[in-house]
Amino acid sequence: MAGLNCRVTVGLLGVLLLGAVRLARGWETYEIALPHGSNITVLIKPGAPTLPANLCQIISKRQVTALSIKAGETAVFSFSCRDPENHFVVEIQKNIDCMSGPCPFGEVHLQPSMSVLPTLNRTFIWDVKANKNIGLELQFSLPRLRQIGRGESCPDGVTHSISSRVDTKMVRIGTFCSNGTVSRIKMQEGVKMALALPWFHKRKVSGFSITNRSSIKRLCIIESVFEGEGSATLMSANYPDGFPEDELMTWQFIIPAHLRASVSFLHFNVSNCVKKEERVEYCIPGSTTNPEVFKLKDKQPGNIAGNFNLSLQGCDQDAQNPGILRLQFQVLVQHPQNESNKTYVVDLSNEQAMSLTIEQRPGKLSRKFVPGCFVCLDSRTCSTNLTLTAGSKHKISFLCDDLTRLWINAEKTISCLDHRYCHRKAYSLQVPWYILQLPVQLHDFSWKLLVPKDSISLALVPAQKLQQHTHERVCNTSFSYLVASAVPGQDLYFGSFCSGGSIEQIQVKQNVSVTLRAFAPSFQQEASRQSLTVSFVPHFKEEGVFTVTLDTKSKVYLRTPNWDKGLPSLTSVSWNISVPQDQVACLTFLKERTGVVCQTGRAFMIIQEQRAHTEEIFSLEEEVLPKPSFRYHSFWVNISNCSPMSKKQLDLLFWVSLTPRTMDLTVIILAVVGGGALLLFALGLIICFVKKNRKKKINKGPAVGIYNGNVNTQMPMQPKTFQKRRKDNESHVYAEIDDTMVYGHLLQDSKGSFLQPKVDTYRPFQGPTGDCPPSPPRICSRAPTAKLTEDEPSSGFLSASESETYTFSYPSDRNISNGNTDPPLLETYETMEPGE
């Protein structure tokens, strides 16, 4: 308790002492005497933002809000408040005329002395006027200066504002803080330098000197010195306002011999020129084309060894619409890397509709210096990202301390414009070797596969069977295939697939984007596994069809496309699941109900056994999903969506597992007993049949003959070749007459016509059904006059391995209707007879 009282007492004493100091300062008297001929003016004025004048005033001969002291004058004053630093600022301006007399070159001093100035925010201004042919140079001692943009502030509050004079106008060269690379600034025709110090800063020197130089014949020259790795951001004069018309500004960079420099333009604008052309010029050591001229929109040089100059040249602007020329750029200096001496050839001369981009990975920003990571074209034009286009051969190198900071994104378009030419053609989707040989990791390689609408479809066949990525079974390979629709306006993502699964083929209705995404550097070693073949097949109606061959070792997890957003409205997808003969498949759904609520139409699921042709149809909106069920033959799963309400979308996850077919002892015994009984019954039938035939032969009477007047009764003539024809031989004479021939007249009806035997009628062959997905049930139209027509086009499907069209037909008594007459919301499938 005593300690707490002690701390309170000390705090109160501190507050009283601070108040006493402020009270003493409030009544402190200042005296400023400026000598004659010093060309110095001291101005004490309200600061910004301006506070009410009655809170604090200057007390001199009378109370005032501003006080000006000129050369040869003396002023004694005080303040009426205890915190004048919050109300007033002081400006000390010295005019230096180098046109009427010699300039006082050398180190610049702070005058008057800091000890006589009130403790306010201070700004020292030196305004130097010189002849147009006289060059003036400001030299800054350590620490050097760092340029900042408008609205930025310096950490210590000390700023240097530098302007130059062009005729009667002042041009702002820039605002600078401490701790940078700018060591000298050369100007012509005069300079104005302003040093701003906060009231608490104890600085006693200006930190720069003025020297005389010959004419520089340009607006200014800024020298930037690098002693090690680092970066500098610099701006054109008047930035972000426009650069003066038809002016020239130069930056000189001093780079240690063991380091390399690269230039990047951060922001720039160009004006409307009527004469000349705006440009940047480089003077680079060792270049045979000095100066090297670039447009502002060009990639700028990189990997520069040694000192170099960069100049910005303006133009004669349009008087009516001048526009703005401005430039902000960065110079990055770092150690050369081993890769900077290697050149890689990327040959895209034989490619069409392809682009390749090398760029920086997204990363966290750091306050510390981070060496740049550049891609250089022809070893000189460097930038943080580089895009190579098809039709040319490119030579690139890298200036980067860590190449894992870069990655590659490429895109290629494969189009089929004429379905007659593309039918049954196949293309291999593989990452080219010239990408794999680069020292940068591949991120994405996308193929856009484009086909004519409603005339041709696509089939994707991997070299190794694929696995669909799900939360239950995650892909952990070094790369995956991302399959999505490329139809404009269609948001349909089929899923992410990796090798090591059971999916043999993915068939899509129309335009699709296939993206190979690499996840680990080991992809370079596993590149041989990334073969995917695409072929153009006849058009079908399903949005997607997945061919699945089950694996006895593990479950197969499958889910509907657009898992996160839900299956798009009025979309139908199918899975063709093959079950080995010696296995039994167990089909299981993740949840009992889908929860989907249809706004229009109906959502259905169809499970169809391919051998037995039996179908199970479930309403996904109303019914409970089936319990785990066993499938002894290959089967289809078809899911067709309605137009669901916005809150709940349709998404389904199911899996299929295999178990060997087994038979218990009871089944085996019953089979043996049944087989034996069947054998004995067959033997009994055979014995009875034999006995009956023998008895019939024994009891049979003489044969009945019928006179035949056509029998030849004449003596045979001379034998010839082919002596007997059918009318000359007895092949048509019956030795015995069957009962049905004798009593055939009894088969006649009352009208004398023969009765036809009752046999089954011919039904057209419907074709094998194993390769065709089940059609969703028809939905009746809600329009009063709409009917399901019999001449609607059939929807055939052609698999990748067969060329026969298969369809399903549904009799009218199996149609499912919701009791209304809306237009069909799903495609209807009609019967296609063989041969059509």
C-alpha positions in Angstrom: 0.0 0.0 0.0 2.9 2.3 0.8 4.5 1.5 -2.6 1.2 2.5 -4.3 1.1 5.8 -2.4 4.7 6.5 -3.4 4.0 5.9 -7.1 1.0 8.2 -7.0 3.1 10.9 -5.3 5.9 10.6 -7.9 3.3 10.9 -10.7 1.8 14.0 -9.2 5.2 15.6 -8.8 6.0 14.8 -12.5 2.8 16.5 -13.6 3.5 19.6 -11.5 7.1 19.8 -12.8 6.0 19.5 -16.4 3.4 22.2 -15.8 6.0 24.4 -14.2 8.4 24.0 -17.2 5.6 24.8 -19.7 4.6 27.9 -17.5 8.2 29.0 -17.6 8.4 28.5 -21.3 5.2 30.4 -21.8 6.8 33.5 -20.3 10.3 32.9 -21.8 11.6 35.9 -23.8 13.4 35.5 -27.1 15.7 38.0 -28.9 16.6 37.7 -32.6 19.0 40.2 -34.2 19.7 39.8 -37.9 22.9 41.6 -39.2 22.7 44.0 -42.1 23.4 42.4 -45.5 22.7 38.9 -44.4 19.7 38.6 -46.7 17.9 36.6 -44.0 14.3 36.9 -43.1 12.7 35.2 -40.1 8.9 34.8 -40.2 6.9 33.4 -37.2 3.4 32.5 -38.3 0.6 30.2 -37.3 1.1 26.6 -38.1 -1.2 24.2 -39.9 -3.8 23.3 -39.0 -4.5 26.8 -37.6 -5.9 27.0 -34.1 -8.0 29.8 -32.7 -5.8 33.0 -32.3 -7.1 33.7 -28.8 -5.4 30.5 -27.5 -1.9 31.7 -28.1 -0.4 35.0 -29.4 3.0 36.5 -29.9 3.8 39.3 -27.3 6.1 41.9 -28.7 5.4 45.6 -28.6 1.8 44.4 -28.8 0.0 41.0 -29.1 0.1 39.7 -32.7 -0.5 36.4 -34.5 2.6 36.7 -36.9 6.0 38.3 -36.6 8.5 39.1 -39.5 12.1 40.0 -38.8 14.3 41.3 -41.7 18.0 41.7 -42.1 19.3 44.6 -39.9 16.4 44.3 -37.4 16.2 43.1 -33.8 13.0 41.7 -32.2 12.3 40.7 -28.6 9.1 38.7 -28.0 7.5 35.9 -26.0 4.3 33.8 -26.2 1.1 34.1 -24.3 0.7 30.3 -24.0 2.7 27.4 -22.5 2.8 25.3 -25.8 3.7 27.6 -28.6 5.0 24.7 -30.7 1.4 23.6 -31.2 0.4 27.0 -32.5 3.3 28.6 -34.4 6.1 27.7 -36.9 9.2 29.6 -37.9 10.6 30.0 -41.4 14.2 31.2 -42.0 14.8 32.2 -45.6 18.2 33.3 -47.0 18.4 34.7 -50.5 21.7 34.1 -52.4 22.2 36.1 -55.6 24.9 34.6 -57.8 24.1 36.8 -60.8 25.3 40.1 -59.4 28.3 38.8 -57.5 30.3 35.7 -56.4 28.4 32.8 -54.9 29.2 31.8 -51.3 30.1 28.2 -52.3 31.0 25.6 -49.6 29.2 24.3 -46.6 25.9 25.9 -45.8 25.3 26.9 -42.2 22.1 27.3 -40.2 21.6 31.0 -39.6 20.7 32.5 -37.2 21.9 30.2 -34.5 19.6 27.5 -33.2 20.1 28.8 -29.7 18.4 32.1 -30.4 15.4 30.6 -32.2 12.2 29.7 -30.3 11.5 26.0 -29.9 9.1 25.7 -32.8 8.9 23.6 -35.9 11.6 25.2 -38.1 12.1 25.4 -41.9 15.4 26.8 -43.3 15.1 27.9 -46.9 18.0 28.8 -49.3 17.0 30.5 -52.5 19.9 30.6 -54.9 19.6 32.5 -58.2 22.1 31.9 -60.9 22.7 32.5 -64.6 21.3 30.0 -67.1 24.8 29.0 -68.0 25.8 28.3 -64.4 25.4 24.9 -62.9 24.9 24.4 -59.2 25.5 21.2 -57.3 24.1 20.2 -53.9 26.3 17.7 -52.1 24.9 15.8 -49.2 27.0 14.3 -46.5 26.2 11.0 -44.8 23.6 9.8 -44.4 22.5 10.3 -48.0 18.9 11.1 -49.1 16.0 8.9 -50.0 13.2 10.2 -52.2 9.6 10.0 -51.1 6.3 10.6 -52.8 3.6 13.1 -52.1 1.8 12.3 -48.9 4.6 10.3 -47.4 6.6 11.4 -44.3 10.0 10.8 -42.9 10.5 8.7 -39.8 12.5 11.4 -37.9 10.5 14.3 -39.3 13.4 15.8 -41.1 12.7 16.5 -44.8 14.6 18.1 -47.7 12.5 19.7 -50.4 14.5 20.7 -53.5 13.3 22.8 -56.5 14.9 24.2 -59.6 14.1 27.3 -61.6 13.2 27.2 -65.3 12.8 30.7 -66.5 10.3 32.2 -64.1 8.7 28.9 -63.0 9.8 26.7 -60.1 10.0 22.9 -60.8 9.9 20.6 -57.9 12.8 18.1 -58.1 11.6 16.1 -55.2 11.2 15.6 -51.4 13.8 13.5 -49.6 14.4 11.9 -46.2 17.6 10.7 -44.7 19.2 7.2 -45.0 19.1 6.8 -48.8 21.4 6.7 -51.9 21.1 10.2 -53.3 24.5 11.9 -52.8 24.4 14.9 -55.2 21.9 16.9 -57.2 23.0 19.2 -60.1 20.7 21.9 -61.3 21.0 24.9 -63.6 19.6 28.4 -63.4 19.1 28.4 -59.7 18.0 26.2 -56.8 15.7 26.4 -53.9 16.4 24.1 -50.9 14.1 23.8 -47.9 15.2 21.9 -44.7 12.3 21.2 -42.3 13.2 20.3 -38.7 10.7 19.4 -36.0 10.7 21.5 -32.8 12.3 18.7 -30.7 15.1 18.0 -33.2 18.6 19.1 -32.0 20.2 19.3 -35.4 22.9 22.1 -35.6 24.2 21.7 -39.2 22.5 21.8 -42.6 24.2 18.6 -43.9 24.9 19.8 -47.4 27.1 22.2 -49.4 26.8 24.1 -52.6 29.4 24.0 -55.4 29.8 25.6 -58.7 29.7 23.5 -61.9 29.6 24.1 -65.6 26.4 24.0 -67.5 24.6 20.6 -67.4 22.3 21.5 -70.3 19.3 19.8 -68.8 16.9 20.2 -65.9 18.9 18.3 -63.3 21.2 15.3 -62.7 20.6 13.1 -59.6 23.4 10.9 -58.5 22.6 7.7 -56.6 25.4 5.8 -54.9 25.1 2.1 -53.8 27.7 0.7 -51.5 26.1 -2.8 -51.3 22.9 -4.6 -52.0 19.8 -2.4 -51.9 17.1 -0.6 -53.8 16.1 3.0 -54.6 12.8 4.4 -55.7 13.0 7.6 -57.7 10.6 9.9 -59.5 10.5 12.4 -62.3 10.4 16.1 -61.5 7.0 17.4 -60.4 5.8 13.8 -59.7 2.9 13.0 -59.5 2.2 16.1 -61.6 3.5 16.4 -65.1 7.1 16.5 -66.2 8.0 19.9 -67.8 7.5 20.0 -71.5 10.5 19.2 -73.7 12.9 18.8 -70.7 15.7 16.3 -70.0 16.4 14.8 -66.6 19.2 12.3 -65.8 20.0 9.9 -63.0 23.5 8.6 -62.5 24.0 5.3 -60.7 27.2 4.3 -59.0 27.3 0.5 -58.7 30.1 -1.6 -57.1 31.8 -3.8 -59.7 30.8 -7.1 -57.9 27.1 -6.2 -58.0 24.4 -6.1 -60.7 21.6 -3.6 -61.2 18.1 -3.9 -62.7 15.6 -1.2 -63.6 11.8 -1.6 -63.2 9.2 1.0 -64.0 6.6 1.1 -61.3 4.2 3.8 -62.6 4.3 6.0 -65.7 2.1 8.1 -68.0 2.9 9.6 -71.4 1.7 12.9 -72.8 0.3 13.8 -76.2 3.3 14.8 -78.3 3.3 16.9 -81.5 7.1 16.9 -81.9 9.8 14.5 -80.9 9.0 11.4 -78.9 9.1 10.7 -75.2 11.7 8.1 -74.3 14.2 6.9 -71.8 17.9 6.5 -72.7 20.5 4.3 -71.1 24.3 4.8 -71.2 25.5 1.3 -70.2 29.2 0.4 -70.0 30.2 -2.1 -72.6 27.2 -1.5 -74.8 27.9 -1.0 -78.5 24.7 1.0 -79.1 25.0 3.7 -76.4 22.7 5.4 -75.8 20.2 2.5 -75.7 16.8 4.0 -76.3 13.6 2.5 -74.9 9.9 3.5 -74.8 8.4 3.8 -71.4 6.1 0.8 -72.1 9.1 -1.4 -73.0 10.8 -3.9 -70.7 13.8 -2.1 -69.1 17.4 -3.3 -68.9 18.6 -5.6 -66.1 21.7 -7.5 -65.0 23.7 -4.3 -65.5 27.3 -4.5 -64.4 29.0 -1.2 -63.4 27.9 2.5 -63.4 25.2 3.6 -65.8 23.0 6.6 -66.6 19.3 6.8 -67.2 17.7 9.8 -68.8 14.1 10.9 -69.3 13.4 13.0 -72.4 10.1 14.9 -72.8 8.5 16.2 -76.0 6.6 19.2 -77.4 3.1 18.6 -76.2 -0.2 19.4 -77.8 -1.4 22.8 -76.5 -5.0 21.8 -76.5 -4.6 18.4 -74.9 -1.1 18.1 -73.4 -1.5 15.1 -71.2 0.9 14.2 -68.4 4.4 12.7 -68.6 5.5 11.2 -65.3 7.6 8.3 -64.2 8.3 6.4 -60.9 10.9 3.6 -61.1 13.0 1.4 -59.0 16.7 0.4 -59.2 17.6 -2.9 -57.5 21.2 -3.8 -56.9 22.2 -7.3 -55.8 24.8 -10.0 -56.1 24.9 -11.9 -59.4 23.6 -15.4 -59.3 25.0 -18.5 -60.9 21.8 -18.7 -63.1 22.5 -15.2 -64.5 25.3 -16.7 -66.6 23.1 -19.4 -68.1 21.0 -19.0 -71.1 17.9 -21.1 -71.8 16.2 -21.5 -75.1 12.4 -21.6 -75.2 11.4 -22.6 -78.7 7.8 -21.6 -79.5 8.4 -21.3 -83.2 6.3 -24.3 -84.0 3.6 -23.6 -81.5 0.2 -21.9 -82.2 -2.2 -20.2 -79.9 0.2 -20.6 -76.9 1.7 -18.3 -74.3 4.1 -18.9 -71.5 4.5 -16.5 -68.5 7.3 -16.6 -65.9 6.3 -14.5 -62.9 6.8 -14.1 -59.1 4.8 -16.2 -56.7 2.5 -14.3 -54.4 4.3 -13.7 -51.1 4.3 -11.7 -48.0 5.7 -8.2 -48.0 8.8 -7.6 -45.9 10.2 -4.4 -44.5 13.7 -5.7 -44.9 15.6 -5.5 -48.1 14.9 -8.5 -50.3 17.0 -9.1 -53.4 15.0 -8.9 -56.6 14.1 -11.8 -58.8 14.2 -11.0 -62.5 13.7 -12.8 -65.8 15.9 -11.5 -68.5 15.2 -11.7 -72.2 18.4 -11.9 -74.3 20.4 -11.3 -71.0 19.6 -7.6 -70.8 15.9 -6.8 -70.8 14.9 -7.9 -67.3 11.6 -7.6 -65.4 9.8 -9.4 -62.6 7.6 -11.2 -65.1 8.0 -12.2 -68.7 5.5 -13.5 -71.2 6.6 -15.4 -74.2 4.3 -15.8 -77.2 4.1 -18.5 -79.9 5.9 -18.3 -83.2 9.3 -17.3 -82.0 12.4 -18.7 -80.3 13.3 -17.0 -77.1 16.6 -16.9 -75.1 16.1 -16.2 -71.4 18.2 -16.0 -68.2 17.5 -15.4 -64.6 18.8 -12.7 -62.1 17.5 -14.1 -58.9 18.9 -15.2 -55.6 16.2 -17.8 -55.1 14.4 -19.3 -58.1 11.7 -20.8 -56.0 10.3 -17.3 -55.8 9.3 -17.7 -59.5 6.8 -20.0 -61.2 5.6 -20.8 -64.7 2.0 -20.5 -66.1 1.3 -21.5 -69.6 -1.8 -21.8 -71.8 -2.5 -23.5 -75.1 -5.6 -23.6 -77.2 -6.7 -26.6 -79.3 -9.6 -25.8 -81.5 -11.8 -28.0 -83.7 -13.5 -25.8 -86.3 -14.8 -28.5 -88.6 -16.2 -31.6 -87.0 -15.7 -33.6 -90.2 -12.0 -33.0 -90.0 -11.6 -33.5 -86.2 -13.8 -36.5 -85.8 -11.8 -39.3 -84.1 -8.6 -37.2 -84.0 -6.6 -37.4 -80.8 -4.1 -35.1 -79.2 -1.7 -35.7 -76.4 -1.8 -33.2 -73.5 1.8 -33.1 -72.2 4.0 -30.4 -70.8 6.6 -29.7 -73.4 10.3 -30.6 -72.7 11.5 -27.0 -73.1 9.4 -26.0 -70.0 10.6 -29.0 -68.0 14.3 -28.0 -68.6 13.9 -24.6 -67.1 15.1 -24.1 -63.5 11.7 -22.7 -62.5 8.9 -24.8 -61.1 5.8 -25.2 -63.2 2.6 -23.9 -61.6 -0.2 -24.3 -64.2 -0.3 -25.6 -67.8 -3.8 -25.1 -69.2 -5.2 -26.5 -72.4 -8.4 -24.9 -73.7 -10.2 -27.4 -75.9 -12.8 -25.8 -78.2 -15.4 -27.6 -80.3 -18.4 -26.5 -82.5 -21.5 -26.2 -80.5 -23.9 -29.2 -80.6 -21.9 -31.1 -83.2 -19.0 -32.7 -81.5 -17.9 -33.6 -77.9 -14.6 -34.5 -76.1 -13.2 -37.6 -74.4 -10.2 -37.4 -72.0 -8.3 -40.6 -71.5 -5.4 -40.6 -69.0 -2.3 -42.8 -69.3 -2.9 -43.9 -65.7 -6.4 -44.2 -64.2 -7.4 -41.1 -62.2 -8.7 -40.5 -58.7 -11.1 -37.7 -57.9 -10.0 -35.4 -55.1 -12.4 -35.5 -52.2 -12.1 -34.7 -48.4 -12.4 -38.4 -47.8 -9.6 -39.3 -50.2 -7.1 -36.5 -50.8 -4.8 -36.3 -53.7 -1.2 -36.3 -52.5 0.6 -36.6 -55.8 2.9 -33.9 -57.2 0.4 -32.8 -59.8 -3.4 -32.9 -60.6 -5.7 -32.2 -63.5 -8.3 -29.6 -63.0 -11.2 -30.0 -65.4 -13.7 -27.2 -65.9 -16.1 -26.0 -68.6 -14.7 -23.4 -71.0 -18.2 -22.4 -72.3 -18.6 -18.6 -71.7 -21.1 -18.0 -68.9 -21.2 -21.6 -67.7 -19.9 -22.1 -64.2 -19.2 -25.8 -64.2 -16.2 -27.4 -62.5 -16.0 -31.1 -63.0 -13.3 -31.6 -60.3 -9.7 -32.2 -59.5 -8.1 -35.5 -60.5 -4.8 -37.2 -59.9 -3.3 -40.5 -60.9 -3.7 -43.7 -58.9 -7.5 -44.1 -59.0 -10.2 -45.9 -61.0 -11.5 -43.4 -63.5 -10.5 -44.5 -67.0 -12.2 -41.8 -69.0 -13.9 -38.4 -68.7 -16.3 -37.4 -71.4 -17.6 -33.8 -71.6 -20.3 -32.3 -73.8 -18.5 -29.2 -75.1 -15.7 -26.7 -74.5 -13.5 -27.7 -71.6 -10.4 -26.4 -69.9 -7.9 -28.9 -68.6 -5.2 -27.5 -66.3 -2.2 -29.5 -65.1 -1.3 -28.0 -61.7 2.1 -28.9 -60.1 2.3 -28.9 -56.4 5.9 -30.0 -55.7 9.3 -29.8 -57.3 9.2 -33.6 -57.7 6.9 -33.1 -60.6 10.0 -32.7 -62.8 10.9 -36.3 -62.0 7.3 -37.6 -62.3 6.7 -35.8 -65.6 6.5 -39.1 -67.5 3.3 -39.9 -65.7 1.5 -36.8 -66.9 0.1 -38.1 -70.2 -3.5 -37.3 -71.1 -5.1 -37.9 -74.5 -8.0 -35.9 -75.8 -10.1 -37.0 -78.7 -13.1 -35.6 -80.5 -16.2 -37.8 -80.5 -19.8 -37.5 -81.8 -21.9 -35.1 -79.8 -23.9 -36.3 -76.8 -26.4 -34.7 -74.4 -24.8 -35.4 -71.0 -22.7 -32.6 -69.5 -20.2 -35.2 -68.4 -19.8 -39.0 -68.3 -17.2 -40.7 -66.1 -16.1 -44.3 -66.9 -15.0 -46.0 -63.7 -13.4 -49.4 -63.4 -13.5 -50.5 -59.8 -10.3 -51.4 -57.9 -10.4 -54.3 -55.5 -7.9 -52.7 -53.2 -9.7 -49.5 -52.1 -12.9 -47.6 -52.2 -13.7 -45.3 -55.0 -15.1 -41.9 -53.9 -17.1 -39.9 -56.4 -18.9 -36.6 -56.2 -21.0 -34.4 -58.4 -19.4 -31.5 -60.3 -19.4 -28.0 -58.7 -19.2 -29.6 -55.2 -18.8 -26.3 -53.4 -21.5 -24.4 -55.4 -23.8 -27.2 -56.3 -24.6 -28.9 -59.6 -25.8 -26.3 -62.1 -29.5 -26.1 -63.0 -30.9 -28.6 -65.5 -27.5 -30.4 -65.7 -27.2 -34.2 -66.1 -24.1 -36.3 -65.3 -23.5 -40.0 -65.4 -21.0 -42.6 -64.0 -20.5 -45.8 -65.9 -19.2 -48.2 -63.2 -17.8 -51.6 -64.2 -17.9 -54.5 -61.7 -15.6 -57.5 -62.2 -17.4 -60.8 -62.6 -15.9 -62.3 -59.5 -16.7 -59.3 -57.3 -19.8 -57.6 -55.7 -20.0 -53.8 -55.6 -21.4 -52.0 -52.6 -22.9 -48.6 -53.4 -23.1 -46.1 -50.5 -24.3 -42.5 -50.3 -22.9 -40.1 -47.8 -26.2 -38.6 -46.6 -29.8 -39.8 -46.4 -31.3 -36.8 -48.2 -30.0 -34.2 -50.6 -32.1 -31.4 -49.2 -32.5 -29.8 -52.6 -35.6 -27.7 -53.1 -36.6 -27.3 -56.8 -38.0 -24.0 -58.0 -38.9 -25.5 -61.4 -38.6 -29.0 -62.7 -37.6 -32.2 -60.8 -34.3 -33.6 -59.7 -33.8 -37.4 -60.2 -31.3 -40.1 -59.7 -31.3 -43.3 -61.8 -29.4 -46.5 -60.9 -29.5 -49.0 -63.8 -28.1 -52.5 -63.9 -26.5 -52.9 -67.4 -27.1 -56.7 -67.7 -30.5 -57.0 -66.2 -31.7 -53.6 -67.6 -33.5 -52.9 -64.3 -33.8 -49.3 -63.2 -34.3 -47.6 -59.9 -35.5 -44.1 -60.1 -35.3 -41.8 -57.0 -36.7 -38.3 -56.6 -33.9 -36.3 -55.0 -36.3 -33.7 -53.8 -38.7 -35.9 -52.0 -37.3 -39.4 -51.4 -34.7 -40.8 -49.1 -31.5 -41.8 -50.8 -31.0 -45.6 -51.0 -29.4 -47.5 -48.3 -26.1 -49.3 -49.0 -26.9 -51.8 -51.8 -25.0 -54.6 -53.5 -24.5 -54.6 -57.3 -23.6 -57.9 -59.0 -23.1 -56.4 -62.5 -21.9 -53.2 -64.0 -24.3 -50.3 -63.5 -25.0 -46.7 -64.3 -25.6 -43.8 -61.9 -27.3 -40.8 -63.5 -28.0 -37.6 -61.6 -30.2 -34.9 -63.3 -30.8 -31.6 -61.6 -33.8 -29.3 -61.6 -33.7 -25.5 -61.2 -33.1 -25.4 -57.4 -33.8 -22.6 -55.0 -30.9 -20.3 -54.3 -30.4 -21.5 -50.7 -29.9 -25.2 -51.3 -27.9 -26.6 -54.2 -27.6 -30.2 -55.3 -24.5 -32.0 -54.3 -23.9 -35.7 -53.8 -21.0 -37.8 -52.6 -21.0 -41.6 -52.9 -18.5 -44.4 -52.9 -18.2 -47.9 -54.2 -16.3 -50.8 -52.7 -15.7 -54.4 -53.9 -15.9 -57.7 -52.1 -15.3 -61.2 -53.6 -18.4 -63.3 -54.4 -18.8 -66.1 -51.9 -21.3 -69.0 -51.5 -22.0 -70.7 -48.1 -22.3 -74.5 -47.6 -26.1 -74.6 -47.6 -26.1 -73.0 -51.1 -23.6 -75.5 -52.4 -25.5 -78.6 -51.0 -28.8 -77.3 -52.4 -27.1 -76.8 -55.8 -25.7 -80.3 -55.8 -29.0 -81.9 -54.8 -30.9 -79.8 -57.3 -28.5 -80.8 -60.1 -28.8 -84.5 -59.2 -32.6 -84.4 -59.2 -32.5 -82.6 -62.5 -30.2 -85.2 -64.0 -32.4 -88.1 -62.8 -35.5 -86.4 -64.3 -33.8 -86.0 -67.6 -32.7 -89.6 -67.7 -36.4 -90.7 -67.0 -37.6 -88.6 -69.9 -35.1 -90.1 -72.2 -36.1 -93.7 -71.3 -39.8 -93.0 -71.7 -39.2 -91.4 -75.1 -37.2 -94.4 -76.4 -39.8 -96.9 -75.2 -42.6 -95.0 -76.9 -40.8 -94.9 -80.2 -40.2 -98.6 -80.2 -43.8 -99.4 -79.5 -45.0 -97.1 -82.3 -42.7 -98.8 -84.8 -44.0 -102.3 -83.8 -47.7 -101.3 -84.2 -47.3 -99.4 -87.4 -49.4 -100.9 -90.4 -48.6 -101.0 -94.1 -47.6 -97.8 -95.7 -50.4 -95.9 -97.6 -49.5 -94.9 -101.1 -51.1 -92.2 -103.4 -51.1 -92.5 -107.1 -48.9 -90.1 -108.9 -49.7 -89.6 -112.5 -46.5 -87.8 -113.2 -44.3 -90.8 -112.7 -42.5 -91.8 -115.9 -43.6 -95.3 -117.0 -41.7 -95.5 -120.2 -38.5 -97.4 -120.8 -35.4 -95.4 -120.2 -33.6 -94.1 -123.3 -29.9 -93.9 -124.1 -28.2 -92.6 -121.0 -26.8 -89.0 -121.2 -25.0 -86.6 -119.0 -27.2 -85.5 -116.2 -29.5 -88.3 -117.1 -32.3 -87.4 -114.6 -33.8 -84.1 -113.9 -36.2 -83.5 -111.0 -39.2 -84.4 -113.1 -37.4 -87.5 -114.3 -36.4 -88.9 -110.9 -38.4 -90.0 -107.9 -37.0 -87.6 -105.3 -40.4 -85.9 -105.1 -42.4 -89.2 -104.6 -43.2 -90.0 -100.9 -42.7 -93.5 -99.8 -44.5 -92.6 -96.6 -47.0 -89.8 -96.0 -47.1 -88.0 -92.6 -50.4 -87.7 -90.9 -50.5 -83.9 -91.2 -50.3 -84.2 -95.0 -53.1 -86.7 -95.1 -55.3 -84.8 -92.7 -54.2 -81.3 -93.5 -57.7 -80.3 -94.6 -58.8 -80.5 -91.0 -56.6 -77.3 -90.2 -58.9 -75.2 -92.4 -61.3 -72.8 -90.8 -64.9 -72.4 -91.8 -64.0 -70.0 -94.7 -61.5 -72.4 -96.2 -58.3 -70.5 -95.2 -55.6 -72.2 -93.2 -55.1 -71.3 -89.6 -51.7 -69.7 -88.8 -49.7 -71.1 -85.9 -49.4 -68.8 -82.9 -45.8 -67.5 -82.7 -44.2 -64.5 -81.0 -44.1 -61.3 -83.1 -40.8 -59.7 -84.2 -39.5 -56.9 -82.1 -36.8 -54.6 -83.3 -33.4 -55.1 -81.7 -32.6 -52.3 -79.4 -28.8 -52.9 -79.3 -26.5 -53.4 -76.4 -27.1 -51.0 -73.5 -23.9 -51.3 -71.5 -22.3 -48.2 -73.0 -25.2 -45.7 -72.8 -26.2 -43.8 -69.7 -29.8 -44.1 -68.5 -32.0 -41.3 -69.7 -33.6 -39.2 -67.1 -37.4 -39.7 -66.9 -39.6 -37.5 -69.0 -41.2 -34.5 -67.4 -44.5 -33.4 -68.9 -44.9 -29.9 -70.0 -47.1 -27.4 -68.1 -48.3 -25.7 -71.2 -51.9 -26.8 -71.9 -51.3 -27.7 -75.6 -47.8 -29.0 -75.3 -47.2 -32.8 -76.0 -44.3 -35.1 -76.2 -43.8 -35.6 -79.9 -42.7 -38.8 -81.4 -40.3 -37.2 -83.9 -38.0 -35.5 -81.4 -34.4 -36.1 -82.1 -32.9 -39.1 -80.3 -29.9 -38.6 -78.0 -27.4 -41.2 -78.9 -24.0 -41.5 -77.1 -20.8 -42.8 -78.6 -18.2 -44.1 -76.3 -14.5 -43.8 -76.9 -14.1 -47.5 -77.7 -17.2 -48.1 -79.9 -18.8 -46.6 -82.9 -22.4 -47.8 -82.4 -25.2 -45.5 -81.2 -27.0 -46.8 -78.1 -30.2 -45.4 -76.7 -32.8 -46.2 -74.0 -36.5 -46.2 -74.6 -39.1 -45.6 -72.0 -42.8 -46.7 -72.5 -45.4 -44.1 -71.7 -46.7 -45.9 -68.7 -43.4 -45.4 -66.9 -43.3 -41.6 -67.5 -43.1 -39.6 -64.3 -45.1 -36.5 -64.1 -45.7 -33.9 -61.5 -49.2 -33.4 -62.5 -48.6 -30.2 -64.5 -47.9 -29.3 -68.1 -44.7 -27.1 -68.0 -42.2 -27.3 -70.9 -39.7 -30.1 -70.6 -36.9 -29.1 -68.3 -34.7 -32.0 -69.2 -33.8 -33.4 -72.5 -36.2 -36.2 -73.6 -34.9 -39.3 -75.2 -36.7 -41.2 -78.0 -36.2 -44.7 -79.3 -33.8 -45.1 -82.1 -34.4 -48.2 -84.1 -31.5 -50.1 -85.5 -30.4 -48.8 -88.8 -31.8 -45.3 -88.4 
